[in-house]
Amino acid sequence: MDAYSISFTSSSSRSSSRIWQDLKTCRFHTTVEIESDAMSQAQSIVSKLSKRRLADPSRKPHVGVVGAGLAGLRCTDILLKHGFEVTIIEARNRLGGRVHQARLPSGHLVDCGPNWIHGTSDNPILDIAKETGTAISNWDTNSYVFNEDGELLVLADGEIYSTMMWDIIQDAFAHSNKNSATISPDESLWDFFQKEVARRIPENKPDFDKKRQFVLQMAEMWGAFVGSPVFTQSLKFFWLEECIEGENLFCAGTYQKILQSIAKPALDGARFRYSTKVTDVKTTNDDGAKLSVLAEGGESMEFDEVVFTAPLGWLKSHPKTFSPALPLRLTKAINSIGYGCLEKVYISFPKAFWLEPDSRGRVVQGFCQWLAPNYAPESNPKQWNQEVVELASLTASTSHPTLLFYTYGDQSRYITQHVASLPTQKKRDAFLYEFFKPYYSRMPHYDASAPDCQPVAAFSTDWLRDELAGNGSYSNFQVGLEEGDQDIAIMREGLPERGLWFAGEHTAPFVALGTATGAYWSGESVGKRIAEAYGRKIDGTVDVTAALD
């Protein structure tokens, strides 16, 4: 969930809604006030866990954390603070997981993974960005939109359609939240849009058919927010896509310093095993037994607990990693939640020509869309929408003349496969220049003969072909989903009685699913749950050992 800077308006009922109660529950360990049933919760935690964890408080338990992304790093931080020994097992030769940067030939650093900080209300990632001096940015809310013939709409017209589209999104959230129990699993967000557009633009309005078509074309931009098409977005569980309150900010300085800050406690206090792929995790219900983690090459490691932070897509494709097999309900949960394929393409120019007013005084700043383009029949016969955020309007220290295109679905598959088939970087760049030329060439002040309008560098992500990323990116909620909230809760619970825990953006509080903040929170929650299981006192909660008295 990374492509758009969207703010969802607060409501007076939010504090009592399911999504916000869930956040409160997930972050129970960090709340200042103790709830009246805190002791019973602590007793429940203890009753589920083997008594060996409380038998010898002087022993230093050893936890294996599989994966060095934000969830694994934050979990490690919490565990180290509560006296655990931690070994991080990472299949890559670096930390960060999908939080990773690449350097363009121009020298500018860009994010391969998350670009956004989703929400400003009590968001720890925003706090870390401020602490590390990471530049953040946002843009004006103007709607720069090209119609299917490649004509840039007047801003006022684009704003009318954009406002209607986002109003329908807001209504869809409210409808899903209120009526989830009775909405058919087969209903999609697209179905809701079709009904609402017909209602809001009745047939007695001039050019109603063209206006309806335009709003529906704009609705397809939702795909670049969750990594899957709007046609497959579950309406029943659309409420799970709601974000943290407040603005969504672009991480202009990249996630580099944020990652470094989150990783520092782990780097200082944990052991790291890089380039180590886990092939099997053996668990047992025996009170005295440890867990065995097997790696490629036959190496075996033993731990008291194992925290598994591999992406949802990886879990889907590696069901035989765990022995004994995961319970059927947990397996069903893993397979039920959708997994997106959001990709990024950066194209740089000598100068940001789109910021210079053309003969009609037009510029493009921030976001821009090309809706259902019919003028690229060879490269884009299916008329995939194109969405871009231009990076020349960032802060003074971070701006550069680069266009960042977001792709998803079939377009992502087509581009990643084609780029991978080309033998040289020069040929890959040439393909990307030509594929996106029909769109950037329509931006204001473009001149095919001007050197400033000729692209000089390109970079594209390829999460779809990355096994360790689960061949995709970001959990989401697809048509056919029947128990989405329960599926998340089941994955979030894990198997504490077997010493096996799960963390990652797919186990986050509902309000942060699919985000970097969600991954961070999920690791934090698991770390504190494990600490409680061993009788460690957690700030803002009761001491679990007291629950035994």
HELIX and SHEET records of a PDB file:
HELIX    1   1 ARG A   14  SER A   16  5                                   3    
HELIX    2   2 ARG A   18  CYS A   26  1                                   9    
HELIX    3   3 PHE A   28  THR A   30  5                                   3    
HELIX    4   4 ALA A   38  LYS A   48  1                                  11    
HELIX    5   5 ARG A   52  ALA A   55  1                                   4    
HELIX    6   6 LEU A   70  LYS A   81  1                                  12    
HELIX    7   7 PRO A  124  GLU A  131  1                                   8    
HELIX    8   8 LEU A  155  ASN A  179  1                                  25    
HELIX    9   9 LEU A  189  ARG A  200  1                                  12    
HELIX   10  10 PHE A  208  ALA A  219  1                                  12    
HELIX   11  11 GLU A  220  TRP A  222  5                                   3    
HELIX   12  12 GLY A  223  VAL A  226  1                                   4    
HELIX   13  13 VAL A  230  THR A  232  5                                   3    
HELIX   14  14 PHE A  238  GLU A  241  5                                   4    
HELIX   15  15 GLN A  256  GLY A  269  1                                  14    
HELIX   16  16 LEU A  312  SER A  317  1                                   6    
HELIX   17  17 PRO A  319  THR A  321  5                                   3    
HELIX   18  18 LEU A  328  SER A  336  1                                   9    
HELIX   19  19 PHE A  353  LEU A  355  5                                   3    
HELIX   20  20 GLY A  409  SER A  421  1                                  13    
HELIX   21  21 GLN A  425  TYR A  440  1                                  16    
HELIX   22  22 PRO A  451  CYS A  453  5                                   3    
HELIX   23  23 TRP A  463  ARG A  465  5                                   3    
HELIX   24  24 GLU A  467  ALA A  469  5                                   3    
HELIX   25  25 GLY A  484  GLU A  493  1                                  10    
HELIX   26  26 PRO A  496  ARG A  498  5                                   3    
HELIX   27  27 GLU A  505  THR A  507  5                                   3    
HELIX   28  28 PHE A  510  ALA A  512  5                                   3    
HELIX   29  29 ALA A  516  ALA A  533  1                                  18    
HELIX   30  30 VAL A  544  LEU A  548  5                                   5    
SHEET    1   A 5 ARG A 271  ARG A 273  0                                        
SHEET    2   A 5 GLU A  85  ILE A  89  1                                        
SHEET    3   A 5 HIS A  62  VAL A  66  1                                        
SHEET    4   A 5 GLU A 305  PHE A 308  1                                        
SHEET    5   A 5 LEU A 500  PHE A 502  1                                        
SHEET    1   B 2 GLN A 101  ARG A 103  0                                        
SHEET    2   B 2 LEU A 109  ASP A 111 -1                                        
SHEET    1   C 2 TRP A 116  HIS A 118  0                                        
SHEET    2   C 2 ASN A 248  PHE A 250 -1                                        
SHEET    1   D 6 TYR A 144  PHE A 146  0                                        
SHEET    2   D 6 PHE A 367  TRP A 370  1                                        
SHEET    3   D 6 GLN A 386  GLU A 390 -1                                        
SHEET    4   D 6 THR A 402  THR A 407 -1                                        
SHEET    5   D 6 GLU A 343  SER A 348 -1                                        
SHEET    6   D 6 ALA A 457  SER A 460 -1                                        
SHEET    1   E 4 SER A 300  PHE A 303  0                                        
SHEET    2   E 4 LEU A 291  ALA A 295 -1                                        
SHEET    3   E 4 VAL A 278  LYS A 282 -1                                        
SHEET    4   E 4 PHE A 322  SER A 323  1                                        
SHEET    1   F 2 GLY A 338  TYR A 339  0                                        
SHEET    2   F 2 SER A 475  ASN A 476 -1                                        
END                                                                             
